[in-house]
């Protein structure tokens, strides 16, 4: 029975380690069989050490090395980053063990009792695993908060669940005072069940968060698809108009030639003006040499034109920037929408949005300027209609270690953004 309890404790400890690493590094680089095999090897090693009468620091050292290797080979982390993760978890484990053993000893239980077979040992194991899960969850949420800007208050319900579980564990400890030398199967199941429930709740909460993130990415993808569809429809329409114009251009030229031969300059000039207007009606599609940026800008420019807002674009970029379309859509689309909204609220003329988008030395410089009236109160946006705000723009920039500055002079509002462009075969820069 004692060996089974220790092995169960190791299994739960491995689950906590996987939660810790997954929270820090997000995505595995290996397939599921390899992931399970490596965790199993670490679990077997810890199980053997757990039932052997050895110094606890040997088990801690094995845990530290296991986390270092798991971070390196499962998540592709650098050696220094992997070492930091391993040392951080070891520090958490040491702090948790000292706190838990200290609290139990403070209630009158000797240190020998919590390290030998009995109810006190079971309570100590469950209590320490609960507190360790609590600490790991806090570390994970703090690391994710910096990257995603999520409110830490969203972690409160799960943390309260763990606090109540610790209280239940304390109640079980009070009951164990009367039967310290006896241990029952029901007592073990109850104690380990508390820890199991907490881990399952934690995993389901993380799964819900993942589904929510996938949903958000799907919305971005749909938005980007609509922008591209509008762009290609505009290209198709312009091509049809161009073909129609070239079909009639010979007739216009013949007519102008006859009018000039007849010295009818007035009607000849009218004919030239008509041709000029026809040419002006085509070519409204934005084409900057980069399909993604063209689609995003075309969507925003067409929207601005429908609202009577002029645009001035200065775009110098490569055909492929190695920045995901969803991120470009959030950064450019959202800031452009804000500029259109500010112009739309002006009653005076001169509604013009100026955009600079220049790539140089692996840096993408983006600046958008629009007039605004500081006397008008800011309107509250409907999230379902307007999508992603500047908060989400900052979150996208964080992935590339980018920067954003805003300034206004009372008449013009300017947003300046610098984005570090990843290498050809790399994703967003690591934080």
Secondary structure by P-SEA (a helix, b strand, c coil): caaaaaaaaaaaaaaaaaaaaaaacccccccaaaaaaaaaaaaaaaaaaaaccccaaaaaaaaaaaaaaaaaccccccaaaaaaaaaaaaaaaaaaaaaaaaaaaaacccaaaaacccaaaaaaaaaaaaaaaaaaaaaaaaaaaaacccccccaaaaaaaaaaaaaaaaaaaaaaccccccccaaaaaaaaaaaaaaaaaaaaaaaaaaaaaaaaaaaaaaaaaaaaaaaaaaaaaaaaaaaaaaaaaaaaaaaaaaaaaacaaaaaaaaaaaaaaaaaacccccccccaaaaaaaaaaaaaaaaacbbbbbbccccccccccaaaaaaaaaaaaaaaaaaaaacccccbbbbbbbbbcccbbbbbbbbbbbccccbbbbccccccccaaaaaaaaaaacbbbbbbbcccbbbbbbbbbccccccccccc
